Structures are given as C-alpha cells and as structure tokens.
Amino acid sequence: MEALLNQSRSLCPFLQRTSPATLRSLSTATTRPNASSPRGGTISNLQVIARRCPIMSKALAVQSARMATTPKAAFGGTIAGGASSVKAMGAVPGKKRFHTTATKEASVAREGRREHANVHPTLSKVDAAKPAMVNGSTAAYPGPKPEVPASKKFDYEGFYNNELEKKHKDKSYRYFNNINRLAREFPRAHMSAPEERVTVWCANDYLGMGRNPQVLRTMHETLDNYGAGAGGTRNISGHNQHAVGLENTIAKLHGKEGALVFSSCYVANDATLATLGSKLPDCVILSDSLNHASMIQGIRHSGAKKMVFKHNDLQDLEQKLAALPLSIPKIIAFESVYSMCGSIAPIEEICDLADKYGAITFLDEVHAVGMYGPHGAGVAEHLDYDTYASLDTPSPRSTKGTVMDRIDIITGTLGKAYGCVGGYIAGSASFVDAIRSLAPGFIFTTSLPPATMAGATSSINYQASYGRDRVLQQLHTRAVKAELNANDIPVIPNPSHIIPILVGDAELAKQASDMLLEDYGIYVQAINYPTVPRGEERLRVTPTPGHVKPYRDHLVQALQGVWERLGIRKTSDWKVAGGFLGVGVEDAAKNAPLWSSEQLGLREGESLEQALEREFEAEARDKQQMMLEMQQEDLRVHTRTTVDVAAAPVGIAA
C-alpha cells in the first residue's frame, strides 16, 4: 500500500501536499452527496475531493456508469426466477468470500425486488407511439424525479461586492488614475482632460525609451509593412523575422545560447517556474521572501516543494540547501533589484551556494535590464563592469566565469527600461527549447506584434551602445535622495535607482498620493498591501533622465507640504522610535550606490549639479547628431525610392 501511495504522489499534486494522517481522516469521514434521494448512500470526504479533480472525476464517472449498468446479481441481488441469491451468483455454500469474516447469504424481501426489465427497459421495448418524454410528463425511466433544491441560488453579485467591501475596509482597494504620458513632453502627462498636466514620478519607463526617436521610427516602419498584429501563436503564423531577431539580440545581451520572448515577464516567470518545477523529478524551489508575485505564482502552479528563505539572507539559504539531498534538483529563485524596497541581491554569493549544493539559479533582472552594466544587461553584468566594458575595446577580455556567465536562467522585461512591452528568458539552448516545447504560457498565447518586437530590438541595441541615459538616471537618483534626506523625508535606504518613501499607514499613503496629484500636479502612486506588507506602506519614486532640477525641486517642496499637512512621520521620528526598514538607522556602507562615482564619470571635486550640467550638454550634442543621422537616412531612402520609380518600365494597355 505504501508503495502504491508513493507512486501516486509522484503523479498527483494533491497527494504530494497531503499527509497520510489527513488522507486516512478524509477516507473515513463520510457525507451524503444527495440527501433528497431515497436511494442515496454515503461517500467519503476523499471521494468528494476526488470529484473535483479533472482526472479522478472522469474515472469515478466511468465507475459509476459501469455499476449502474451491471446486472444486480453481480452485486449480490437475486435474479428474477432464481431460488437463492447465493446460488444465482454461483457461490459455494459455506465458503468464505474475499474480505469477509463469515458466510452470510443475502436476504432480500420478495416485495422489495423489481424486475430488471422494468428498471432499465431496452430501446426495443419502448413503444414508438409513446415517446419516453412528452412535455415532461412521462419519464424515460420510472422512479422518483429530482426536485428543485430548497436552498436559494448562489448570489454571485453579492460575493463580488463582499470581496470589494473587504478591500475598502482594509484600505487595500486599488484606484486607477487616468494618466496619459506625453511622448514629446516626457516626463509630463495629462489626465482625463488634455489641459490637466501633471509630472509623472513613478513610471517604470525608467530611461524614457518609450519616446525614443529611433525606437518610434522602427515601430512605425514595421507597422506600415507588417500590420498591427502577429496573426497567431508562435506555432501558427506568429513566428517571424522580428521574433528571431529579438531573441538573438537578447541572447547576445546576456551572453547566453538562447532566449525566448513572452507576452510579459509575469508570464515568463510563471510559465518557466511552473514548467521546471513540475517536470524536474522531486524538484525543490528555494524562493526569496520578497520575490515578485509572478515567481510566487509560478512556484505554486508547479506543485513542487517550496522553501522560502529570508530576504537576501545567505545563512538562511545555505541552511535550507544543506538540509536537502545533493542528488535532487533545486532551483534558487531570486531578483537582482527588488522593486519596492530597492535592495540588491548578493548574486555572486548565491551562485557560490548553488555550485556547492547542486542547484541552478533563476535570476529576475526585470528592474535592472537597461539600467545596469556597460551594455544594460543588468546587475549581473554590472558586477563585472570592467570586463564587459572591455568588449567594446580592441582588447576584449574573456567573460568566462563572470557572474552573468554563472547564472543559469535570466529573465527580464521589455516593458520598463526598454519602453516597450513583453518579457523573456535567457539560458542554455536546451533549456530554452524545453520551455518552448513544454510551457503552456508560451505555446498557447498570441505572439507579440511585429512592431513591438522590432521596437524592442531597436531599444536594446540603442542602450547597449549608448550609456548616457543610465548615467543621467543615476545622477538624478543621487540628487533626489540627497535632497529628501536633507529635508527629513523618510527614504528607505538602498543601493539602487528606486526611492521608496516610508509612510507606514495605508490610508495616509492614499491621502498623500491624492494630495500630491490634486494640489501639486505630481503623480506618485501609493504602494499598499498586498504589494508590500501592512505597516510598510510607502510612496515609490523613480527618477528618469528627464527629471531635471525644476522638477526635482518641485517634488521636494510638495513632499514637505504633504508631510506637514498630514502629520506623517519624518526620518527623525523613525529614528527616535528605533528605526524601521533602515529609516533612521545609520548604515551608509551597506547602501552605497551600485554605480560608483568612477563609473558615472564624476570628476574629483565636482558636484552633482555640475556633473548633471556637463552630461546634459553632452546629451544635447548626441541627440542632435542622432537626429541628423536619421534625417540623412530618410533622405537616402527617399532618393532610392524616387530612382526606383523613375526606372520602372511603363506598362502598355492590352
């Protein structure tokens, strides 16, 4: 029995997560599935659960159908005209049956029997002139008819409203603001009315690539040539040169053998982890406690065993790895930049643990691609900055053994720093092919539109060769953090480009966000539960290359006013309380910016404002040169088109 249970566990997720004691309890506890039926018996609670399973429900239905059509004698009943139930079954008197302790002949009252022919009439005996069902008055089979249940129908609308009421009561209900970002006035936007202008301070278009002229031109050209949609899944007309080119570009960016594009990185994470966890035998997934919802869902969908380790805690991770057999497959799933707190994972140390304990690494670089590393490949590339920067010189170094090279699986997005939409995975050729062939989230969804994929390719190539956007973003981040800290605004310290401003109360966070928008024309979204734990509510600010000094000064002044008007705790208040989430705690070394001053090109004795002014002047020259080159390219294309039209032979009417 134990062997059968172990074999079943390998196939059934329910059995995997249910203890033997619980299974025994479910199998002994019974219920009446249909109390109104005079012939209804009882079934175990385990059978009730099995009916909900897409596999077992079919098997139970087949079993029930067989039992319903089997002659009564097969179940110990008497056969019409037979002398004895035991003799009808051909049993030998005095001989015990299997699973019995004594010989007991069935005793059935004569009046309690019904002829088999009367219970299940064959089609040949049904009178053609009398249909089996006429206006619902004559049943095909005799017996009691089911009655309409006495209870009321389920109130679906009531359920929806009750769930929404819960969200309103705990202040976690989400309100969507009508924000229409303006490509020509980045980072400005208008609300529902075009004259209602606001400054956006919380968008994930971190580098402003959503309005980049090269990206827009590429998308316009592709749209004109190939239309709006992909036409189907990748397997059915949705595979094209734009998908191939984009995946090759991604693989090259991360130094991997292959890549695969999804409709979003949420889907990429979910589909990949669900597929790996369900296919790898006895797989265990070790997940950072602050991982994104897409990774959590993927792990749940996999049915694999999950072990959650404390955020960025190498000791806790190693303890959990050491408790697992070396021979079983293990996946360490984590992020490089955690988007709500701005912390950065110890990627190299996690790779060391993975090598030591036979695990593979799954790194989500969603909030890092485009913004870190000399080519924008993410934090893993940035950790070996000089090595990867040398690839653009006459003396390139080998990237073998670098942190990015050691990562097994990298996932990223096209919808944040690259300004488009979509997600991807990158890794070995066999891994990518396995996900391509097995993951429903990839197989059964429509491919991204050609214009989107072409625009994303253009964006990745642009950022791989142009680093000034990253430098400006980092300089603006330093400037905003410094100004907020100087004005006692509680910034959760971190080494990344994220600026989380601690509020600590859901209602206050919503009020602060509304006040900034309505009174100051600044859009910063409040971040509440379940995105962050209760009590850790915050505003999340994300500077871009376009947030110049006037915008920064306006933001600081507005936050000062809101904090005073609402009485929100300041950094000094948190310090008196002992500190919280790093606010009011002196630990500058731990949260030193990942981008060093040398990597940003800061000169000795140069202030941030001086460096920004110098970078803006250089950016203006770069943009002028880019626009000139685009105009020259347009002129060459127009000239070629004109020559081709002039050289075309004139048709002769028939």
C-alpha positions as CSV (number, residue, x, y, z in Angstrom):
1,M,0.0,0.0,0.0
2,E,2.8,2.4,0.9
3,A,4.5,1.7,-2.5
4,L,1.2,2.5,-4.3
5,L,0.8,5.7,-2.3
6,N,4.4,6.8,-3.2
7,Q,3.8,6.1,-6.8
8,S,0.5,8.1,-6.7
9,R,2.2,11.0,-5.0
10,S,4.6,11.4,-7.9
11,L,1.7,11.9,-10.2
12,C,-0.9,13.8,-8.1
13,P,-0.1,17.3,-6.6
14,F,-2.9,16.8,-4.0
15,L,-1.3,13.6,-2.7
16,Q,2.1,15.3,-2.6
17,R,1.0,18.0,-0.2
18,T,-1.4,15.9,1.9
19,S,-0.1,13.9,4.8
20,P,-1.1,10.2,5.3
21,A,-3.0,11.1,8.5
22,T,-5.1,13.6,6.6
23,L,-5.8,11.0,3.9
24,R,-7.0,8.5,6.5
25,S,-9.2,11.1,8.1
26,L,-10.8,12.0,4.8
27,S,-11.3,8.4,3.7
28,T,-13.2,7.6,7.0
29,A,-15.3,10.7,7.3
30,T,-18.5,10.4,5.2
31,T,-21.2,12.6,3.8
32,R,-24.4,12.3,1.9
33,P,-24.0,13.8,-1.5
34,N,-27.7,13.9,-2.2
35,A,-29.9,13.9,0.9
36,S,-33.1,14.2,-1.1
37,S,-32.6,10.9,-2.9
38,P,-34.3,7.9,-1.2
39,R,-31.6,5.6,-2.5
40,G,-28.6,7.9,-1.9
41,G,-26.0,6.4,0.3
42,T,-22.9,8.0,1.8
43,I,-19.5,8.7,0.3
44,S,-16.2,9.6,1.9
45,N,-14.9,13.1,2.0
46,L,-11.9,11.9,0.0
47,Q,-14.3,10.9,-2.8
48,V,-15.9,14.3,-2.6
49,I,-12.5,15.9,-3.2
50,A,-11.7,13.4,-5.9
51,R,-14.8,14.5,-7.8
52,R,-13.3,18.0,-8.1
53,C,-10.1,16.6,-9.8
54,P,-10.1,16.7,-13.6
55,I,-8.6,13.2,-13.7
56,M,-10.3,11.4,-10.9
57,S,-13.7,12.8,-11.6
58,K,-13.7,11.1,-15.0
59,A,-12.6,7.9,-13.5
60,L,-15.3,8.0,-10.9
61,A,-17.9,8.8,-13.5
62,V,-16.9,5.8,-15.6
63,Q,-17.0,3.6,-12.5
64,S,-20.5,4.9,-11.6
65,A,-21.7,4.2,-15.1
66,R,-20.4,0.6,-15.0
67,M,-22.1,0.0,-11.7
68,A,-25.4,1.4,-12.9
69,T,-25.4,-0.9,-16.0
70,T,-24.2,-4.1,-14.3
71,P,-26.9,-6.8,-13.5
72,K,-28.0,-6.9,-9.9
73,A,-26.7,-10.4,-9.5
74,A,-23.2,-9.1,-9.8
75,F,-23.7,-7.2,-6.6
76,G,-25.4,-10.0,-4.6
77,G,-29.0,-9.4,-5.6
78,T,-31.4,-12.1,-6.7
79,I,-32.1,-12.8,-10.3
80,A,-35.8,-12.9,-11.4
81,G,-37.0,-16.5,-11.1
82,G,-33.9,-17.6,-9.1
83,A,-34.2,-19.6,-6.0
84,S,-31.4,-18.1,-4.0
85,S,-29.1,-15.1,-4.3
86,V,-26.1,-17.2,-3.4
87,K,-27.0,-19.9,-6.0
88,A,-27.6,-17.2,-8.6
89,M,-24.1,-16.0,-8.1
90,G,-22.8,-19.5,-8.5
91,A,-21.3,-19.4,-5.0
92,V,-20.5,-22.4,-3.0
93,P,-22.3,-22.5,0.4
94,G,-20.1,-22.4,3.4
95,K,-17.1,-21.0,1.5
96,K,-16.0,-17.5,2.6
97,R,-15.7,-14.8,0.1
98,F,-12.7,-12.4,-0.1
99,H,-12.8,-9.6,2.5
100,T,-15.4,-11.3,4.7
101,T,-15.3,-13.0,8.1
102,A,-18.3,-15.2,7.9
103,T,-20.6,-16.8,5.3
104,K,-23.7,-14.7,5.1
105,E,-26.4,-15.2,2.5
106,A,-28.2,-12.1,1.3
107,S,-31.8,-12.0,2.4
108,V,-34.0,-9.8,0.2
109,A,-37.8,-9.5,0.7
110,R,-39.8,-10.6,-2.3
111,E,-41.8,-7.3,-2.3
112,G,-38.5,-5.3,-2.3
113,R,-37.4,-6.7,-5.6
114,R,-38.1,-5.2,-9.0
115,E,-37.7,-6.9,-12.3
116,H,-34.6,-5.9,-14.2
117,A,-36.5,-5.4,-17.4
118,N,-38.8,-2.8,-15.6
119,V,-35.9,-0.9,-14.2
120,H,-33.9,-0.5,-17.4
121,P,-36.1,-1.0,-20.5
122,T,-34.3,-1.5,-23.7
123,L,-34.9,0.7,-26.7
124,S,-36.5,-2.2,-28.5
125,K,-39.3,-2.3,-25.8
126,V,-40.1,1.3,-25.9
127,D,-43.3,2.0,-27.8
128,A,-42.6,4.3,-30.7
129,A,-46.0,5.7,-30.5
130,K,-45.3,6.7,-26.8
131,P,-42.2,8.8,-26.6
132,A,-40.1,8.5,-23.5
133,M,-40.6,12.1,-22.6
134,V,-43.7,14.0,-23.7
135,N,-43.9,17.6,-22.4
136,G,-42.0,16.5,-19.4
137,S,-44.9,14.2,-18.2
138,T,-43.5,10.8,-19.0
139,A,-40.0,9.8,-17.8
140,A,-37.7,7.5,-19.7
141,Y,-37.2,5.5,-16.5
142,P,-39.6,5.0,-13.6
143,G,-38.7,6.2,-10.1
144,P,-38.7,9.4,-8.1
145,K,-37.8,12.6,-10.1
146,P,-35.3,15.0,-8.7
147,E,-36.9,18.0,-7.1
148,V,-35.7,21.6,-7.3
149,P,-33.4,22.3,-4.4
150,A,-35.0,24.1,-1.5
151,S,-32.0,26.4,-1.0
152,K,-31.5,29.7,-2.9
153,K,-29.2,30.1,-5.9
154,F,-25.7,31.3,-5.2
155,D,-25.5,35.1,-5.1
156,Y,-22.6,35.9,-7.4
157,E,-23.0,39.7,-7.3
158,G,-23.2,39.6,-3.6
159,F,-20.0,37.7,-3.4
160,Y,-18.2,40.2,-5.6
161,N,-19.5,43.1,-3.5
162,N,-18.5,41.5,-0.3
163,E,-14.9,40.9,-1.5
164,L,-14.7,44.5,-2.7
165,E,-16.0,45.7,0.7
166,K,-13.2,43.9,2.4
167,K,-10.7,45.7,0.2
168,H,-12.3,49.0,1.0
169,K,-12.3,48.3,4.8
170,D,-8.6,47.4,5.0
171,K,-7.6,50.3,2.7
172,S,-6.1,48.0,0.1
173,Y,-8.6,48.8,-2.7
174,R,-6.8,50.0,-5.8
175,Y,-7.7,53.2,-7.5
176,F,-6.5,53.8,-11.1
177,N,-5.6,57.3,-12.2
178,N,-6.2,58.4,-15.8
179,I,-2.6,59.3,-16.7
180,N,-1.7,59.9,-20.3
181,R,2.0,60.2,-20.7
182,L,3.1,62.6,-23.4
183,A,6.0,61.4,-25.7
184,R,7.0,64.9,-26.7
185,E,6.9,66.3,-23.1
186,F,8.4,63.5,-21.1
187,P,8.0,63.1,-18.1
188,R,4.9,65.1,-18.3
189,A,1.4,63.7,-18.8
190,H,-2.2,64.9,-18.9
191,M,-5.2,63.4,-17.1
192,S,-8.7,62.8,-18.5
193,A,-8.7,66.4,-19.8
194,P,-5.7,67.4,-22.0
195,E,-5.2,70.7,-20.1
196,E,-4.8,68.9,-16.8
197,R,-1.0,68.5,-16.8
198,V,1.0,66.5,-14.2
199,T,4.6,65.4,-13.7
200,V,4.9,61.6,-13.5
201,W,7.4,60.5,-10.8
202,C,6.5,56.7,-10.6
203,A,6.6,55.3,-14.1
204,N,8.7,52.2,-14.9
205,D,9.8,53.7,-18.3
206,Y,13.0,54.4,-16.4
207,L,15.0,55.7,-19.3
208,G,12.3,57.4,-21.4
209,M,12.8,54.8,-24.2
210,G,9.0,54.8,-24.8
211,R,9.5,58.1,-26.8
212,N,13.0,57.5,-28.2
213,P,13.0,58.7,-31.9
214,Q,14.9,55.6,-33.2
215,V,12.5,53.2,-31.5
216,L,9.4,55.1,-32.7
217,R,10.7,55.2,-36.3
218,T,11.4,51.5,-36.3
219,M,8.0,50.7,-35.0
220,H,6.3,53.0,-37.5
221,E,8.1,51.4,-40.4
222,T,7.4,47.9,-39.2
223,L,3.7,48.7,-38.6
224,D,3.3,50.1,-42.1
225,N,5.0,47.0,-43.6
226,Y,3.6,44.2,-41.5
227,G,0.4,45.4,-39.9
228,A,-0.8,45.6,-36.3
229,G,-0.9,42.0,-35.0
230,A,1.2,38.9,-35.1
231,G,-1.6,36.8,-36.6
232,G,-1.4,33.9,-34.1
233,T,0.7,31.9,-31.8
234,R,4.4,31.3,-32.5
235,N,3.5,27.9,-33.8
236,I,0.7,29.2,-36.0
237,S,1.8,32.1,-38.2
238,G,3.2,34.2,-35.3
239,H,6.8,33.2,-35.8
240,N,8.6,35.8,-37.9
241,Q,11.9,37.5,-38.5
242,H,11.1,40.1,-35.8
243,A,10.8,37.3,-33.1
244,V,14.0,35.6,-34.3
245,G,15.9,38.9,-34.3
246,L,14.7,40.0,-30.9
247,E,15.6,36.6,-29.3
248,N,19.0,36.6,-30.9
249,T,19.6,40.2,-29.5
250,I,18.5,39.2,-26.0
251,A,20.7,36.1,-26.0
252,K,23.7,38.2,-27.1
253,L,22.9,40.8,-24.5
254,H,23.1,38.3,-21.6
255,G,25.8,36.1,-23.1
256,K,23.6,33.0,-23.4
257,E,23.0,30.4,-26.0
258,G,19.3,31.2,-26.5
259,A,16.3,33.3,-25.4
260,L,12.6,33.1,-25.6
261,V,10.1,36.0,-25.7
262,F,6.8,36.0,-23.9
263,S,3.9,38.5,-23.8
264,S,5.1,39.8,-20.4
265,C,7.7,38.9,-17.8
266,Y,4.9,37.9,-15.4
267,V,4.0,35.2,-17.9
268,A,7.7,34.3,-18.5
269,N,8.3,33.8,-14.8
270,D,5.1,31.9,-14.1
271,A,5.4,29.6,-17.2
272,T,9.1,28.9,-16.7
273,L,9.0,28.1,-13.0
274,A,5.7,26.1,-13.3
275,T,7.2,24.0,-16.1
276,L,10.5,23.4,-14.5
277,G,9.0,22.6,-11.1
278,S,6.5,20.2,-12.5
279,K,8.9,18.4,-14.8
280,L,12.1,18.1,-12.7
281,P,11.6,15.0,-10.5
282,D,11.3,15.8,-6.8
283,C,12.3,19.4,-7.5
284,V,12.6,21.9,-4.6
285,I,12.4,25.6,-5.3
286,L,14.1,28.0,-2.9
287,S,12.5,31.4,-3.1
288,D,13.5,34.8,-1.6
289,S,10.8,36.1,0.8
290,L,10.4,39.3,-1.3
291,N,10.1,37.7,-4.7
292,H,7.6,39.1,-7.2
293,A,4.1,37.7,-7.4
294,S,4.8,36.2,-10.8
295,M,7.5,34.0,-9.3
296,I,5.3,33.0,-6.4
297,Q,2.5,32.0,-8.7
298,G,4.9,30.0,-10.9
299,I,6.1,28.1,-7.9
300,R,2.5,27.4,-6.8
301,H,1.5,26.2,-10.3
302,S,4.4,23.9,-10.4
303,G,3.3,21.8,-7.5
304,A,6.9,21.5,-6.4
305,K,8.1,21.7,-2.8
306,K,8.8,25.3,-1.9
307,M,11.3,26.6,0.7
308,V,11.2,30.4,1.4
309,F,14.5,31.9,2.7
310,K,14.8,35.3,4.4
311,H,15.4,38.2,2.1
312,N,19.0,38.3,0.9
313,D,20.0,36.1,3.9
314,L,22.8,33.8,2.7
315,Q,23.0,31.9,6.0
316,D,19.3,31.0,6.0
317,L,19.6,30.0,2.3
318,E,22.6,27.7,3.0
319,Q,20.9,26.1,5.9
320,K,17.9,25.2,3.7
321,L,20.1,24.0,0.9
322,A,22.2,21.8,3.3
323,A,19.0,20.1,4.5
324,L,18.3,18.8,1.0
325,P,19.8,15.7,-0.6
326,L,22.6,16.7,-3.1
327,S,21.0,14.4,-5.8
328,I,17.6,16.1,-6.1
329,P,17.1,19.1,-8.5
330,K,17.0,22.5,-6.8
331,I,16.2,26.0,-8.1
332,I,17.2,29.2,-6.3
333,A,14.8,31.9,-7.5
334,F,15.5,35.5,-6.7
335,E,15.7,39.0,-8.1
336,S,18.6,41.4,-8.8
337,V,16.8,44.6,-7.8
338,Y,13.7,44.3,-5.6
339,S,11.4,47.0,-7.0
340,M,9.5,48.0,-3.8
341,C,12.5,48.4,-1.5
342,G,15.3,48.9,-3.9
343,S,17.6,46.3,-2.3
344,I,20.1,44.3,-4.5
345,A,20.7,40.6,-4.2
346,P,24.1,39.1,-3.4
347,I,24.2,37.4,-6.7
348,E,27.8,36.1,-6.7
349,E,27.4,34.6,-3.3
350,I,24.2,32.9,-4.3
351,C,26.0,31.4,-7.3
352,D,28.7,30.0,-4.9
353,L,26.0,28.3,-2.8
354,A,24.3,27.0,-6.0
355,D,27.6,25.4,-7.1
356,K,28.2,24.0,-3.7
357,Y,24.8,22.3,-3.3
358,G,24.0,21.3,-6.8
359,A,21.3,23.9,-7.5
360,I,20.5,26.1,-10.6
361,T,20.0,29.8,-10.4
362,F,16.9,31.7,-11.6
363,L,17.6,35.4,-11.7
364,D,14.8,38.0,-12.4
365,E,16.5,41.2,-13.8
366,V,13.2,43.0,-14.6
367,H,14.1,46.2,-12.7
368,A,17.7,46.1,-13.8
369,V,18.0,45.4,-17.5
370,G,18.8,48.6,-19.5
371,M,20.0,50.4,-16.3
372,Y,23.0,48.5,-15.0
373,G,26.1,47.3,-16.7
374,P,28.1,48.9,-19.6
375,H,25.6,47.4,-22.1
376,G,22.4,47.5,-19.9
377,A,22.3,43.7,-19.3
378,G,21.6,44.1,-15.6
379,V,23.2,43.8,-12.2
380,A,24.9,40.5,-13.1
381,E,26.8,42.3,-15.9
382,H,27.4,45.3,-13.7
383,L,29.3,43.2,-11.1
384,D,32.0,42.6,-13.7
385,Y,31.7,46.1,-15.2
386,D,35.3,46.5,-16.5
387,T,35.3,43.0,-18.1
388,Y,32.2,43.7,-20.1
389,A,33.2,47.3,-20.9
390,S,36.4,45.8,-22.5
391,L,34.3,44.1,-25.1
392,D,34.0,47.5,-26.9
393,T,37.7,47.9,-27.0
394,P,40.4,46.5,-29.2
395,S,41.5,44.2,-26.3
396,P,38.3,42.4,-25.1
397,R,38.6,40.2,-22.0
398,S,37.1,36.8,-21.6
399,T,33.7,36.7,-19.9
400,K,34.0,33.1,-18.9
401,G,33.3,32.7,-15.2
402,T,31.8,36.1,-14.7
403,V,28.7,36.4,-12.5
404,M,26.4,36.8,-15.5
405,D,28.0,33.7,-17.1
406,R,27.4,31.7,-14.0
407,I,23.7,32.4,-13.8
408,D,21.7,29.6,-15.3
409,I,18.4,31.4,-16.1
410,I,17.9,35.1,-16.6
411,T,14.5,36.7,-17.0
412,G,13.8,40.2,-18.0
413,T,11.3,42.7,-19.4
414,L,10.9,44.8,-22.5
415,G,8.3,47.0,-20.8
416,K,10.3,49.0,-18.3
417,A,13.7,50.5,-19.1
418,Y,13.3,49.4,-22.8
419,G,10.0,51.3,-23.1
420,C,8.0,48.6,-25.0
421,V,6.1,45.5,-23.8
422,G,6.9,41.8,-23.3
423,G,9.2,39.6,-21.3
424,Y,11.8,37.0,-21.9
425,I,14.0,34.2,-20.5
426,A,17.6,33.5,-21.5
427,G,19.8,30.5,-20.9
428,S,21.2,27.4,-22.5
429,A,19.9,26.2,-25.8
430,S,18.5,23.0,-24.4
431,F,16.7,24.8,-21.5
432,V,15.2,27.4,-23.8
433,D,14.0,24.7,-26.2
434,A,12.5,22.7,-23.3
435,I,10.4,25.7,-22.2
436,R,9.5,26.5,-25.8
437,S,8.2,22.9,-26.2
438,L,6.6,22.4,-22.8
439,A,5.3,25.7,-21.3
440,P,1.6,26.3,-22.0
441,G,2.1,30.0,-21.2
442,F,4.3,30.2,-24.3
443,I,2.7,27.7,-26.6
444,F,-0.9,28.8,-26.4
445,T,-0.7,32.6,-26.4
446,T,-0.6,35.0,-29.4
447,S,2.8,36.3,-30.3
448,L,3.8,39.9,-29.7
449,P,3.0,42.2,-32.7
450,P,5.9,42.6,-35.2
451,A,6.2,46.4,-34.5
452,T,6.5,45.8,-30.8
453,M,9.3,43.2,-31.3
454,A,11.1,45.4,-33.8
455,G,10.9,48.4,-31.4
456,A,12.2,46.3,-28.5
457,T,15.2,45.1,-30.6
458,S,15.9,48.7,-31.6
459,S,15.7,49.8,-27.9
460,I,18.1,47.1,-26.6
461,N,20.6,47.8,-29.3
462,Y,20.4,51.6,-28.6
463,Q,21.0,51.1,-24.9
464,A,23.8,48.6,-25.5
465,S,25.8,51.2,-27.4
466,Y,24.7,54.4,-25.5
467,G,25.2,54.7,-21.8
468,R,24.4,58.4,-21.1
469,D,20.7,57.7,-20.2
470,R,21.9,55.4,-17.5
471,V,24.3,57.9,-16.1
472,L,21.7,60.7,-16.1
473,Q,19.2,58.4,-14.3
474,Q,21.8,57.6,-11.6
475,L,22.8,61.2,-11.1
476,H,19.2,62.3,-10.7
477,T,18.6,59.4,-8.3
478,R,21.5,60.6,-6.1
479,A,20.3,64.2,-6.2
480,V,16.7,63.3,-5.2
481,K,17.8,61.0,-2.4
482,A,20.2,63.7,-1.1
483,E,17.6,66.4,-1.1
484,L,14.9,64.3,0.5
485,N,17.3,63.1,3.3
486,A,18.4,66.8,3.9
487,N,14.7,67.7,4.4
488,D,13.9,64.8,6.8
489,I,11.7,62.9,4.3
490,P,12.0,59.2,5.3
491,V,13.7,57.4,2.3
492,I,14.2,53.7,2.8
493,P,17.9,53.4,2.1
494,N,19.1,51.1,-0.8
495,P,21.9,51.0,-3.4
496,S,19.6,51.1,-6.5
497,H,17.6,53.7,-8.5
498,I,14.4,53.0,-6.5
499,I,13.4,55.7,-4.0
500,P,10.8,54.3,-1.5
501,I,9.4,56.9,0.8
502,L,8.1,55.3,4.0
503,V,4.6,56.3,5.2
504,G,3.6,53.2,7.3
505,D,-0.2,53.6,7.0
506,A,-2.4,52.6,4.1
507,E,-4.9,55.4,4.5
508,L,-2.2,58.1,4.9
509,A,-0.3,56.8,1.9
510,K,-3.5,57.1,-0.3
511,Q,-4.2,60.6,1.1
512,A,-0.6,61.6,0.4
513,S,-0.8,60.4,-3.2
514,D,-4.1,62.1,-3.8
515,M,-2.8,65.4,-2.3
516,L,0.3,65.4,-4.4
517,L,-1.8,64.9,-7.5
518,E,-4.6,67.3,-6.8
519,D,-2.7,70.1,-5.1
520,Y,0.7,69.9,-6.6
521,G,0.3,68.2,-10.0
522,I,2.6,65.4,-9.1
523,Y,1.7,61.8,-9.7
524,V,3.3,59.3,-7.3
525,Q,1.3,56.1,-6.7
526,A,0.7,54.8,-3.2
527,I,2.0,51.3,-2.6
528,N,-0.1,49.3,-0.2
529,Y,-0.9,45.7,0.8
530,P,-0.5,43.1,-0.8
531,T,2.3,44.7,-2.8
532,V,4.1,45.4,0.5
533,P,3.3,44.1,4.0
534,R,0.8,46.0,6.1
535,G,2.5,48.7,8.1
536,E,5.1,49.2,5.4
537,E,3.0,51.3,3.0
538,R,5.0,53.8,1.0
539,L,5.3,56.1,-2.0
540,R,7.6,54.9,-4.7
541,V,9.6,57.5,-6.7
542,T,11.6,56.6,-9.8
543,P,13.7,59.4,-11.3
544,T,14.5,59.3,-15.0
545,P,16.9,61.3,-17.3
546,G,14.0,63.7,-17.9
547,H,13.6,64.8,-14.2
548,V,15.7,67.9,-14.3
549,K,16.3,70.2,-11.4
550,P,13.0,72.3,-11.6
551,Y,11.0,69.0,-11.4
552,R,13.2,67.8,-8.5
553,D,12.8,71.0,-6.5
554,H,9.0,70.9,-7.0
555,L,8.9,67.3,-5.8
556,V,10.8,68.0,-2.6
557,Q,8.7,71.1,-1.8
558,A,5.5,69.2,-2.4
559,L,6.5,66.3,-0.2
560,Q,7.4,68.7,2.6
561,G,4.0,70.3,2.4
562,V,2.2,66.9,2.3
563,W,4.1,65.5,5.3
564,E,3.4,68.6,7.3
565,R,-0.3,68.8,6.5
566,L,-1.0,65.1,7.1
567,G,1.4,64.8,10.1
568,I,3.3,61.8,8.6
569,R,6.3,60.6,10.5
570,K,9.7,62.0,9.3
571,T,13.1,60.4,9.4
572,S,13.8,61.9,12.8
573,D,10.6,60.5,14.2
574,W,11.5,57.0,13.0
575,K,15.0,57.4,14.5
576,V,13.5,58.2,17.9
577,A,11.4,55.1,17.6
578,G,14.5,52.9,17.0
579,G,14.4,52.9,13.2
580,F,12.3,50.9,10.8
581,L,13.2,49.3,7.4
582,G,16.5,51.2,7.6
583,V,14.9,54.6,8.0
584,G,16.5,56.4,11.0
585,V,19.4,53.8,11.0
586,E,23.0,54.8,10.2
587,D,24.4,52.2,7.7
588,A,25.8,54.1,4.8
589,A,28.3,51.5,3.8
590,K,25.7,48.8,3.3
591,N,23.6,51.1,1.0
592,A,26.4,52.6,-1.1
593,P,25.2,53.1,-4.7
594,L,25.9,50.2,-7.0
595,W,27.0,52.7,-9.7
596,S,30.4,54.0,-8.4
597,S,31.4,57.6,-8.9
598,E,34.1,56.5,-11.3
599,Q,31.6,54.5,-13.4
600,L,29.4,57.6,-13.6
601,G,32.4,59.7,-14.7
602,L,32.2,62.1,-11.7
603,R,35.3,64.2,-11.5
604,E,37.2,65.0,-8.3
605,G,35.6,67.9,-6.5
606,E,32.7,68.0,-9.0
607,S,29.2,68.5,-7.5
608,L,26.2,66.5,-8.7
609,E,24.7,69.6,-10.3
610,Q,27.9,70.3,-12.2
611,A,28.1,66.7,-13.4
612,L,24.5,66.9,-14.5
613,E,25.0,70.1,-16.4
614,R,28.0,68.6,-18.2
615,E,26.1,65.4,-19.0
616,F,23.1,67.4,-20.4
617,E,25.3,69.3,-22.7
618,A,26.8,66.1,-24.0
619,E,23.4,64.5,-24.4
620,A,22.2,67.5,-26.4
621,R,25.1,67.1,-28.8
622,D,24.4,63.3,-29.0
623,K,20.7,63.9,-29.8
624,Q,21.5,66.5,-32.4
625,Q,23.8,64.0,-34.1
626,M,21.3,61.2,-33.9
627,M,18.6,63.4,-35.5
628,L,21.0,64.4,-38.2
629,E,21.8,60.8,-39.0
630,M,18.1,59.9,-39.1
631,Q,17.4,62.7,-41.5
632,Q,20.2,61.6,-43.7
633,E,19.0,58.1,-43.7
634,D,15.5,59.2,-44.6
635,L,16.9,61.3,-47.4
636,R,18.8,58.2,-48.8
637,V,15.7,56.1,-48.6
638,H,13.6,58.8,-50.4
639,T,16.3,59.1,-53.1
640,R,16.4,55.3,-53.7
641,T,12.6,55.2,-53.9
642,T,12.5,58.0,-56.4
643,V,15.2,56.4,-58.6
644,D,13.4,53.0,-58.5
645,V,10.1,54.6,-59.5
646,A,11.7,56.5,-62.4
647,A,13.5,53.4,-63.7
648,A,10.3,51.2,-63.6
649,P,9.0,50.4,-67.1
650,V,5.8,52.0,-68.2
651,G,3.0,49.4,-68.7
652,I,1.2,49.1,-72.1
653,A,-2.6,48.7,-72.0
654,A,-3.7,45.5,-73.7
